[in-house]
Amino acid sequence: MKAWHFGNTTVRSPFRLRDGLVALASSQLQGNLHGRDQEIAFRRVLGECGVVELGEDETYSVGRKWRSALSKLGFLYPTISSSLGFSQAEIGPVDTITPNGWRLVRAETVPAMQECFLRSLAAHYIPSPVERDFNFPVFSPLRHTLSVMLELERQTGEGHINFIEMALVVQLTSSEDDLQSVISRVLELRSRRDDAPNRRQFDNAAREEAAEYYDYQPTTFNDYADTNFRYIKATGLVKSKGRGISLAPEKHVFIQKLVQDKSTPDSDKTYFVNLCKGASLPTDNKEQALSVLDDLLQQLNKRSIPFDISDKPVNSPAEIAVIRHNIEGLLAEKNEEEYANKQAAEWEEITAYMELISNPRRSKTLSNGEEIKVPQAEVPAYFEWVLWRAFLAIDSLVNKPYEARRFKIDQDFLPVGTAPGNGPDLIFEFDDYVLVVEVTLTTNSRQEAAEGEPVRRHVANLVIEHQARTGKPVYGLFIANKIDSNTAETFRIGVWYTNDDSKMKLDIIPVKLESFKFFFEALFKSGTIQIQLIRDLLEKCGSIRTAHEAPAWKREIEHIFATQGAQV
């Protein structure tokens, strides 16, 4: 049995594919991505849009791999071989964005993006005209995985598979395998692992044994499993559970209906058409859409979330979808509020993530044995995310957790990209003041050019807004791994002129992430978690700005953070 995987192991974060597609849509390269020069040009476009790091590599492999990843998932029309018996024109112009690709480009919310990935993976079958090198009948990897999870739920009470179970069982089976035999293999592996004195050693030994049997490198199982987990989570149908995945409760009825579809494409042409258009979903049918809606209404009722459907039309799948998306939004907000309430208990994990961002290492093992990572391509997003979590942990917020962040999150509360431009990264409103938090990974002299004007503008806009609406003072906190002195000088002067040339004083404090981490950790170790301490700290740092030039002011800020941390 050959192992299978969704998506592309080169582009492991599915949501980055949307960023690449958006970059392509705004370029002149659509329809012209083949050939060395065009692939280099595509790489350059991806780099200029911040999707990939250009570095010094001038090869064309990046452009080729991204084109391949987008085509495989049906977001770009693939090249149609003449041997298939139908023409390119019958599918669509090569290297141009498909209907499902445009759906993804235009998606503005995470649920809308997830639906695009769901339609893509639901249309993905193997073997296929794209992936022929398999020796089993055509099947849907998505439906197979979900069927395994549903059956595990029926037998054990929980629809959950862990990482090693995906790596060594699920991705090495297909719908040709008897479902009960697959479940038996999963449970047998789980039992042996539970009984093992050291689970990490067990996993390593199990991978080595499988590598010899299947003639793979041991790391291949992990690479495929990691990619499979990332792409299936991008559908919104599952959520993380430890180092595994479990069925999303709010999607349970939908999943049951999805796996009931046992059909396969009747031709290669049908496969390409469905892949590029995006698969039909159960909720495209009115009767099934109503069934899913009824389940969601019951979930609202169980959680005592009010929602009145009496005046809303339900005459078509599209009308039902509007209601369904509203309900899913309400459930997501409730879940996020519950997540926010748990953050104080997660302060050690939050601190560990700060350490990973300030340290080139991208993984760390927590005291409970759990390993956490910051994906290399997602460090900027994780930087914003961990500061959001930090202030959720400190608590005392007047605004809601989803009002405090401007970046999007998925069902696991993980970041989906960074905050969009033209506004602050994070806004935290408290009873008597407002805090704007801005972060950057830029550490050199470009920092001031990239951040000096936008950060001051964002803080100034919030000052104007809150002076009129709440009367609360607004402070800015600028956090980076290293503060450039030119940036510090801009904030030390702390001036902004409005359109009518009125002069506005701004209180923006630049501080290293390491210093903030020390203070944050000290708050929780001491049990003295008071938001007023943050304000006192900011005012103390601000009060000495006129007594020092930028380099000395930076050092004094670090000293104040260290001293205050030691005293709490």
C-alpha positions in Angstrom: 0.0 0.0 0.0 1.4 3.4 -1.0 0.7 6.3 1.4 -1.4 9.1 0.2 -1.7 12.7 1.2 -3.8 15.8 0.5 -2.5 19.0 -0.9 1.2 19.6 -1.2 4.0 18.9 1.3 5.9 21.9 0.0 3.1 24.4 0.8 1.9 22.8 4.1 -0.2 25.7 5.3 -3.4 25.6 3.1 -4.4 29.1 3.9 -1.1 30.3 2.3 -2.4 29.0 -1.0 -5.1 31.7 -0.9 -2.4 34.3 -0.4 -0.6 33.0 -3.4 -3.8 32.9 -5.4 -4.6 36.5 -4.5 -1.1 37.5 -5.5 -1.5 35.8 -8.9 -5.0 37.3 -9.5 -3.5 40.8 -9.2 -0.6 40.1 -11.5 -0.2 39.7 -15.3 0.9 36.1 -15.0 -2.4 34.3 -15.2 -2.4 31.8 -18.0 1.4 32.0 -18.4 3.1 30.1 -15.6 5.0 27.5 -17.5 8.7 27.8 -18.4 11.7 28.9 -16.4 11.3 32.7 -16.9 7.6 32.6 -16.0 8.2 30.4 -12.9 10.9 32.9 -11.7 8.4 35.7 -12.4 5.7 33.9 -10.3 8.2 33.4 -7.5 9.0 37.2 -7.6 5.3 38.0 -7.4 4.9 35.7 -4.4 7.8 37.4 -2.7 6.7 40.9 -3.4 3.3 40.1 -1.9 5.0 38.6 1.2 3.8 35.1 0.5 7.3 33.6 0.4 10.7 34.9 1.4 12.8 35.7 -1.7 16.2 35.5 -0.1 19.1 34.9 -2.4 17.6 31.9 -4.3 17.0 32.8 -7.9 15.9 29.3 -9.0 12.5 28.7 -10.5 11.5 25.8 -8.3 9.4 27.9 -5.9 7.1 29.1 -8.7 6.8 25.6 -10.2 5.9 24.1 -6.8 3.3 26.7 -6.1 1.8 26.3 -9.6 1.7 22.6 -9.0 0.1 22.9 -5.6 -2.7 25.3 -6.8 -3.4 23.0 -9.9 -3.6 19.8 -7.9 -6.3 21.3 -5.7 -8.3 22.7 -8.6 -7.6 26.3 -7.9 -5.8 26.7 -11.3 -6.7 24.9 -14.5 -4.1 22.1 -15.0 -2.4 21.1 -18.2 -4.5 18.5 -20.0 -2.5 15.8 -21.7 -3.6 15.0 -25.3 -3.6 11.3 -24.3 -6.6 11.8 -22.1 -9.0 11.9 -25.0 -10.4 15.4 -24.4 -9.1 18.9 -25.0 -7.7 21.7 -22.8 -10.6 23.9 -24.0 -13.2 21.4 -22.5 -11.7 22.0 -19.0 -10.4 25.5 -19.0 -7.4 27.7 -20.1 -4.2 26.3 -18.4 -2.8 28.2 -15.5 -5.8 30.5 -15.1 -7.9 30.7 -11.9 -10.8 28.2 -11.8 -14.4 28.9 -10.4 -13.4 27.4 -7.0 -10.2 29.4 -7.2 -12.1 32.6 -7.7 -14.4 31.6 -4.8 -11.3 31.3 -2.6 -9.9 34.6 -3.8 -13.2 36.4 -2.9 -13.6 34.6 0.4 -13.3 37.2 3.2 -14.1 35.1 6.2 -12.5 31.9 7.5 -15.7 29.8 7.1 -15.9 31.0 3.5 -12.3 29.9 2.9 -12.9 26.6 4.6 -15.8 25.9 2.3 -13.5 26.3 -0.7 -11.0 23.8 0.7 -13.8 21.5 1.6 -15.1 21.6 -2.0 -11.6 21.0 -3.2 -10.9 18.0 -0.9 -14.3 16.6 -1.5 -13.6 16.6 -5.2 -10.1 15.0 -4.7 -10.0 11.3 -5.5 -7.1 8.9 -5.9 -6.0 7.3 -8.2 -6.7 10.2 -10.6 -5.4 11.6 -13.9 -3.1 13.7 -11.7 -2.0 10.9 -9.3 -2.1 7.6 -11.1 0.6 5.7 -9.2 -1.7 3.8 -6.8 -2.7 0.2 -6.9 -6.2 0.4 -5.3 -9.6 1.4 -6.6 -10.6 5.1 -6.8 -11.7 6.5 -3.4 -12.1 9.8 -1.6 -9.3 10.3 1.1 -11.5 12.9 2.8 -14.5 10.7 3.1 -12.4 7.7 4.1 -10.7 9.6 7.0 -14.1 11.0 8.2 -15.6 7.5 8.0 -12.9 6.2 10.2 -13.4 8.9 12.7 -17.2 8.4 12.8 -16.8 4.7 13.4 -14.2 5.3 16.1 -16.8 7.6 17.7 -19.4 4.9 17.5 -17.2 2.3 19.1 -15.2 4.4 21.6 -17.4 7.4 22.2 -14.9 9.8 20.6 -14.2 10.6 16.9 -10.5 11.2 17.4 -7.3 10.0 15.7 -3.9 11.0 16.9 -0.8 11.8 14.8 0.8 8.3 14.8 -2.6 6.7 13.9 -2.9 8.9 10.8 0.8 8.3 10.0 0.8 4.5 10.3 -2.7 3.5 9.6 -5.2 5.9 8.1 -3.1 7.3 5.2 -2.0 3.7 4.4 -5.5 2.5 3.9 -8.3 3.2 1.5 -12.0 2.5 1.1 -11.0 -0.9 -0.4 -10.0 -1.9 3.1 -12.8 -3.2 5.3 -13.7 -0.3 7.7 -13.7 -2.6 10.7 -10.2 -3.9 10.0 -9.0 -0.3 9.7 -10.6 0.5 13.1 -9.0 -2.6 14.6 -5.6 -1.5 13.4 -6.1 2.0 14.9 -7.3 0.6 18.2 -4.5 -2.0 18.4 -1.9 0.7 17.7 -3.5 3.0 20.3 -3.5 0.2 22.9 0.1 -0.7 22.4 1.1 3.0 22.6 -1.0 3.6 25.8 0.9 0.6 27.4 4.3 1.8 26.3 6.5 3.3 29.1 7.7 6.0 26.7 5.4 7.1 23.9 8.0 9.1 22.0 10.2 6.0 21.9 7.3 3.9 20.9 6.4 6.3 18.0 10.0 6.3 16.7 10.2 2.5 16.9 6.8 2.1 15.1 7.9 4.4 12.3 11.2 2.6 11.9 9.3 -0.7 11.6 6.8 0.7 9.1 9.6 2.3 7.1 11.2 -1.1 6.6 7.9 -2.8 5.7 6.7 -0.1 3.3 10.1 0.9 2.0 9.8 4.6 3.1 12.0 6.9 5.0 10.6 7.2 8.6 10.3 10.9 8.2 7.9 10.5 5.2 5.2 9.2 7.4 5.4 12.3 9.5 5.6 14.6 6.5 2.4 13.1 5.0 0.5 13.0 8.3 1.3 16.6 9.1 0.2 17.7 5.6 -3.0 15.6 5.9 -3.9 17.1 9.3 -3.3 20.6 8.1 -5.5 20.2 5.0 -8.3 18.4 6.6 -8.4 21.0 9.4 -8.6 23.6 6.6 -12.1 22.3 5.8 -13.4 23.2 9.2 -14.8 19.7 9.7 -12.3 18.7 12.4 -10.4 20.5 15.2 -7.2 19.8 17.0 -7.1 17.6 20.0 -3.7 17.2 21.5 -1.5 16.0 18.7 -4.4 14.7 16.8 -7.8 15.7 15.4 -11.4 15.2 16.4 -14.7 15.8 14.7 -16.1 19.3 15.1 -19.4 18.9 17.0 -21.2 21.7 15.1 -20.4 19.8 11.8 -21.4 16.4 12.9 -24.6 16.0 10.9 -23.0 17.6 7.8 -20.1 15.0 8.1 -22.5 12.1 8.3 -24.2 13.3 5.2 -21.0 13.9 3.3 -19.6 10.4 3.9 -22.8 8.9 2.6 -21.8 9.9 -0.9 -19.9 6.8 -2.2 -19.8 7.9 -5.8 -16.6 8.3 -7.8 -16.0 10.3 -11.0 -17.1 8.4 -14.1 -14.3 9.7 -16.3 -11.1 11.7 -16.2 -13.0 14.6 -17.7 -15.6 14.5 -15.0 -12.8 14.5 -12.4 -11.2 17.7 -13.7 -14.5 19.5 -14.2 -15.6 18.7 -10.6 -12.2 19.5 -9.2 -12.0 22.9 -10.8 -15.6 23.8 -10.1 -15.5 22.5 -6.6 -17.5 19.5 -5.4 -21.2 19.7 -4.6 -21.9 19.5 -0.9 -24.8 18.1 1.1 -25.9 21.7 1.9 -26.3 22.4 -1.8 -29.5 20.3 -1.5 -32.4 22.0 0.2 -33.6 19.0 2.2 -30.2 18.2 3.5 -29.4 21.8 4.2 -32.5 22.0 6.4 -31.4 18.9 8.3 -28.0 20.5 9.0 -29.7 23.8 10.0 -32.0 22.0 12.4 -28.9 20.4 14.1 -27.3 23.8 14.4 -30.5 25.3 16.0 -30.4 22.4 18.5 -26.8 23.3 19.4 -27.8 26.9 19.9 -30.6 25.8 22.2 -28.3 23.5 24.2 -25.9 26.4 24.8 -28.7 28.9 25.6 -27.8 31.2 22.7 -30.9 33.1 21.5 -31.7 33.0 17.8 -35.0 33.7 16.1 -35.5 32.0 12.7 -39.2 32.8 12.3 -38.8 35.8 10.0 -36.0 34.3 7.9 -36.7 32.7 4.4 -35.7 29.0 4.0 -36.9 28.4 0.4 -33.6 27.6 -1.1 -30.1 26.2 -0.2 -28.7 29.8 -0.6 -31.2 31.3 1.8 -30.6 28.4 4.3 -26.8 29.0 3.9 -27.2 32.6 5.1 -28.9 31.5 8.3 -26.4 28.6 8.8 -23.4 30.9 8.4 -25.0 33.3 11.0 -25.5 30.5 13.5 -22.0 29.1 12.9 -20.7 32.7 13.5 -22.6 32.8 16.8 -21.2 29.4 17.9 -17.7 30.5 16.9 -18.0 33.7 19.0 -19.2 31.7 22.0 -16.3 29.2 21.6 -13.9 32.1 21.4 -15.2 33.6 24.6 -14.8 30.3 26.3 -11.3 30.0 24.9 -10.4 33.5 26.2 -11.5 32.5 29.7 -9.0 29.6 29.7 -6.0 31.7 28.8 -5.0 32.6 32.3 -4.4 28.9 33.0 -2.3 28.7 29.8 0.2 31.4 30.7 3.2 29.0 30.7 2.3 27.9 27.1 1.9 31.5 26.1 5.3 32.3 27.5 6.8 29.4 25.6 5.4 30.7 22.3 7.0 34.1 23.0 10.3 32.3 23.6 10.0 30.5 20.2 9.3 33.8 18.4 12.3 35.5 20.0 14.5 32.4 19.5 15.4 30.9 16.1 14.3 27.5 17.4 10.8 26.8 16.3 9.8 24.0 18.7 9.7 23.6 22.4 8.6 20.8 24.7 6.3 22.0 27.6 6.4 20.6 31.1 3.4 18.3 30.3 5.4 16.7 27.5 3.5 18.5 24.7 5.6 19.8 21.9 4.7 23.2 20.4 5.9 24.7 17.2 5.8 27.9 15.3 5.7 27.2 11.5 8.5 29.0 9.8 6.2 30.6 7.2 3.7 31.7 9.9 6.0 33.5 12.4 4.5 37.0 11.8 0.9 35.6 12.4 2.0 33.7 15.5 3.6 36.9 16.9 0.3 38.8 16.8 -1.5 35.7 18.0 0.6 35.1 21.1 0.3 38.8 22.2 -3.5 38.5 21.8 -3.4 35.4 24.0 -1.2 37.2 26.5 -3.7 40.0 27.1 -6.6 37.6 27.1 -4.8 35.9 30.0 -4.3 39.2 31.8 -8.0 39.7 31.2 -10.1 42.7 32.4 -11.1 43.4 28.8 -14.1 45.5 28.0 -14.2 44.5 24.4 -14.8 40.9 23.2 -11.8 38.7 22.3 -12.8 38.7 18.6 -13.0 42.6 18.8 -9.5 42.7 20.2 -7.8 41.0 17.2 -7.8 42.0 13.6 -6.3 38.8 12.3 -8.5 35.8 11.5 -8.5 32.5 13.4 -9.6 29.0 12.6 -11.7 26.6 14.6 -8.6 25.8 16.8 -8.2 29.5 17.5 -4.9 29.5 15.5 -4.1 32.5 13.3 -5.0 32.5 9.7 -2.6 35.1 8.4 -1.7 38.5 9.9 -3.9 41.5 10.6 -4.7 43.4 7.4 -3.2 46.8 6.8 -4.8 50.2 7.5 -5.4 49.4 11.2 -3.6 48.3 14.3 -2.7 44.6 14.9 -4.5 44.4 18.3 -6.8 46.7 20.3 -7.5 46.1 24.0 -10.0 48.2 25.8 -10.1 48.3 29.6 -12.3 50.1 32.0 -10.1 53.2 32.1 -7.8 53.1 29.1 -7.2 51.6 25.7 -4.0 49.8 24.6 -3.0 49.4 21.0 -0.4 46.7 20.4 1.7 46.5 17.3 4.3 43.9 16.5 7.0 43.4 13.9 9.7 40.9 13.0 11.8 43.6 11.3 14.8 44.5 13.3 17.1 46.6 11.1 17.0 50.2 10.0 14.0 49.4 7.8 12.0 49.1 10.9 11.4 52.8 11.3 10.4 53.2 7.6 8.0 50.2 7.8 6.5 50.8 11.2 7.1 54.4 12.3 4.3 56.1 10.3 1.7 53.3 10.4 1.9 52.7 14.1 1.7 56.4 14.9 -1.3 56.8 12.5 -3.1 53.8 14.0 -2.6 55.1 17.6 -3.7 58.6 16.5 -6.9 57.3 14.9 -7.7 55.4 18.1 -7.0 58.6 20.2 -9.5 60.6 18.1 -12.1 57.8 18.3 -11.9 57.3 22.0 -11.7 61.0 22.9 -15.1 61.4 21.2 -16.7 58.1 22.2 -15.3 57.1 25.7 -12.9 59.8 26.8 -10.4 57.0 27.6 -6.6 57.7 27.1 -4.9 55.6 24.5 -1.5 54.0 24.8 0.6 52.2 22.2 2.9 49.3 22.8 5.3 48.4 20.0 7.0 45.0 20.4 9.8 43.6 18.4 12.7 41.2 18.9 15.0 44.2 18.6 14.1 47.9 18.6 16.0 50.0 16.1 17.1 53.3 17.6 15.5 55.3 14.7 12.2 53.6 15.5 12.6 54.4 19.2 13.4 58.1 18.3 10.1 58.4 16.3 8.1 57.1 19.3 10.2 59.1 21.8 9.2 62.3 20.0 5.6 60.9 19.9 4.0 63.5 17.7 1.3 63.3 15.1 -0.3 66.1 13.1 -3.9 65.8 12.0 -5.3 67.0 8.7 -5.9 70.5 10.1 -2.3 70.6 11.4 -3.4 70.1 15.0 -0.5 68.6 17.0 -1.3 65.4 18.9 0.9 63.8 21.6 1.2 60.1 21.4 2.2 57.6 24.1 3.9 54.8 22.3 6.4 52.6 24.1 8.8 50.4 22.1 9.9 47.3 24.0 11.7 44.0 23.1 9.6 40.9 23.2 12.1 39.4 25.6 11.5 42.2 28.1 7.7 41.9 27.8 7.9 38.2 28.2 9.9 38.6 31.4 7.3 41.0 32.8 4.3 38.8 31.7 5.8 35.7 33.2 6.5 37.6 36.5 2.9 38.6 36.8 1.6 35.1 36.7 4.4 33.6 38.8 3.6 36.1 41.5 -0.2 35.9 41.1 -0.4 39.7 40.9 -2.3 39.9 37.6 -3.6 43.5 37.5 -4.1 45.4 34.3 -3.3 48.6 36.2 0.3 47.4 36.5 0.5 47.6 32.6 -0.7 51.2 32.6 1.7 52.1 35.4 4.5 50.5 33.5 3.7 52.4 30.3 3.4 55.7 32.1 6.7 55.2 33.8 8.5 54.5 30.5 6.8 57.4 28.9 7.7 59.9 31.7 11.4 59.6 31.0 11.3 60.1 27.2 12.5 63.7 27.4 15.4 62.9 29.7 17.1 60.6 27.2 18.0 60.2 23.6 16.7 57.1 21.8 19.4 54.6 22.6 19.4 55.4 26.3 15.6 55.5 26.4 15.5 52.0 24.9 17.9 50.8 27.7 15.8 52.5 30.4 12.6 50.9 29.1 14.3 47.4 29.3 15.5 48.3 32.8 12.0 49.4 33.9 10.3 46.2 32.6 12.9 44.1 34.3 12.7 46.0 37.6 8.9 46.0 37.6 8.8 42.4 36.8 11.1 41.6 39.7 9.0 43.6 42.1 5.5 42.2 41.3 
